[in-house]
Amino acid sequence: MGKRRLESLEAFLLLVLGGFAVAFLIRAEEFGHTAALFPQIVAGLSLVLLAFIVAIRFLKKSSAKAGGAAASPAAGPPPDAIAWPISLGIQVAYVVLIIFLGFPLATFLYLLSAPLQMGYRRWGILSSYAVLMTVTVSAAFVYLFNVRLPEVLLWHWLLNNN
């Protein structure tokens, strides 16, 4: 029963992703030619990838039906597997923390917590990776792409209450 529920959740998420890709394609038509290029490329590649995923799943299901029960997967997840609600919770927490703590600090915390959840414990590599990746991505958004990072609500709240 759990596997069937997970498959329906995956199908729903793929449908949502496809809907966003189609919406980006439609919305990008209003932009100028240069401004519309990147959203159109991302949306087009997303739709191609979704079609590829659906085709592979369809072929796997049809070959599993033809092969019988020999193609069935193992009885359960591996013992060191991480439950998907925990992974989803960390990703939702990351998005919420972007609003309250700001993009750089939230990204740094996410880049520390995600590998830890997967069992990675080399602290030197983990912390240097988190710092370098946060600085690189933040600098790229601000200086290369000229994107304003989200306002930090916690900082505004602290300044206004003093």
Secondary structure as UniProt FT lines:
FT   HELIX           2..28
FT   TURN            29..30
FT   HELIX           33..67
FT   HELIX           68..71
FT   TURN            79..80
FT   HELIX           84..101
FT   HELIX           103..117
FT   TURN            118..119
FT   HELIX           123..139
FT   HELIX           140..144
FT   HELIX           153..160
//
